[in-house]
Amino acid sequence: MVRFIAGIVLLCLGTIFLLILLAARSPAGEIMVPIAMFGLPGGLLLYFGRRYLTRRKAIINTAFLMLRESRSINVAELAARVGLSEDSVAEILAEARHKGLIPESNHGRLRD
């Protein structure tokens, strides 16, 4: 989420500087500076932040489906379903459990 917000902020700053330079009728070389400083990094942060949030949402939704089907979450199977490594999936699941989005488990089984 931080990457996503930072990307939006950098893109906005780049746009503001670009508009200021265009209003001052600056040469083309000066116009490229805010694009290089703010636009490109902002766009990259926005892209990767959105990609992370999309993957996170897919993992959590798939984990809920697994809980409904078998009352357990198998990290290896979940990683295969979403196409990520087991470490990445386990990290995102731990974060979701810490935030209370997914119930705590005991050895892969949902606590009763």
C-alpha positions as CSV (number, residue, x, y, z in Angstrom):
1,M,0.0,0.0,0.0
2,V,2.9,2.3,0.8
3,R,4.4,1.8,-2.7
4,F,1.0,2.5,-4.3
5,I,0.6,5.8,-2.4
6,A,4.2,6.8,-2.9
7,G,3.7,6.2,-6.7
8,I,0.7,8.4,-6.8
9,V,2.5,11.2,-4.8
10,L,5.5,11.1,-7.2
11,L,3.3,11.1,-10.3
12,C,1.4,14.1,-8.9
13,L,4.7,16.0,-8.1
14,G,6.0,15.2,-11.6
15,T,2.8,16.5,-13.2
16,I,2.9,19.7,-11.1
17,F,6.5,20.4,-12.0
18,L,5.8,19.6,-15.7
19,L,2.9,22.0,-15.8
20,I,5.0,24.7,-14.2
21,L,7.7,24.3,-16.7
22,L,5.2,24.2,-19.6
23,A,3.6,27.4,-18.3
24,A,7.0,29.1,-18.2
25,R,7.7,27.8,-21.8
26,S,10.9,26.1,-20.8
27,P,13.1,24.3,-23.3
28,A,12.5,20.6,-23.9
29,G,15.5,19.6,-21.9
30,E,14.2,21.2,-18.8
31,I,10.8,19.5,-19.2
32,M,12.4,16.1,-19.2
33,V,13.9,16.6,-15.7
34,P,10.6,16.3,-13.7
35,I,9.6,13.3,-15.9
36,A,12.8,11.6,-15.1
37,M,12.8,12.5,-11.4
38,F,9.2,12.0,-10.6
39,G,7.2,10.5,-13.4
40,L,9.3,7.3,-14.0
41,P,9.8,6.3,-10.4
42,G,6.2,7.2,-9.6
43,G,4.9,5.1,-12.4
44,L,7.1,2.2,-11.3
45,L,6.0,2.4,-7.7
46,L,2.4,2.6,-8.8
47,Y,2.7,-0.4,-11.0
48,F,4.5,-2.6,-8.5
49,G,2.4,-1.4,-5.6
50,R,-0.8,-2.3,-7.5
51,R,0.7,-5.6,-8.6
52,Y,1.5,-6.4,-4.9
53,L,-2.0,-5.5,-3.8
54,T,-3.6,-7.6,-6.6
55,R,-1.5,-10.6,-5.6
56,R,-2.2,-10.1,-1.9
57,K,-5.9,-10.0,-2.6
58,A,-5.7,-13.2,-4.8
59,I,-3.9,-15.0,-2.0
60,I,-6.3,-14.0,0.7
61,N,-9.4,-14.8,-1.4
62,T,-7.9,-18.2,-2.4
63,A,-7.1,-18.9,1.3
64,F,-10.7,-18.2,2.3
65,L,-11.8,-20.7,-0.4
66,M,-9.5,-23.3,1.0
67,L,-10.8,-22.7,4.5
68,R,-14.4,-23.1,3.3
69,E,-13.5,-26.3,1.4
70,S,-11.3,-28.1,3.8
71,R,-11.0,-25.9,7.0
72,S,-7.3,-25.7,6.4
73,I,-4.8,-23.7,4.4
74,N,-2.1,-25.6,2.6
75,V,0.7,-23.1,1.7
76,A,2.2,-25.3,-1.0
77,E,-1.2,-25.8,-2.7
78,L,-2.1,-22.1,-2.3
79,A,1.3,-21.1,-3.8
80,A,0.7,-23.4,-6.8
81,R,-2.9,-22.0,-7.3
82,V,-1.7,-18.3,-7.4
83,G,1.6,-18.9,-9.1
84,L,3.9,-17.5,-6.4
85,S,6.7,-19.0,-4.2
86,E,5.7,-20.6,-0.9
87,D,7.8,-18.0,0.9
88,S,5.9,-15.1,-0.6
89,V,2.6,-16.8,0.1
90,A,3.6,-17.6,3.7
91,E,4.7,-14.0,4.3
92,I,1.5,-12.5,3.0
93,L,-0.6,-15.0,5.0
94,A,1.3,-14.2,8.2
95,E,0.7,-10.5,7.6
96,A,-3.0,-11.2,7.0
97,R,-3.2,-13.2,10.1
98,H,-1.5,-10.5,12.1
99,K,-4.0,-8.0,10.8
100,G,-6.9,-10.3,11.7
101,L,-8.0,-10.9,8.1
102,I,-7.5,-14.7,8.3
103,P,-8.2,-16.7,11.5
104,E,-5.2,-18.1,13.4
105,S,-4.4,-21.7,12.6
106,N,-2.9,-24.6,14.5
107,H,-0.5,-26.7,12.3
108,G,-2.4,-25.7,9.2
109,R,-5.8,-26.4,10.6
110,L,-8.3,-23.7,11.6
111,R,-8.7,-23.4,15.3
112,D,-12.2,-24.3,16.6
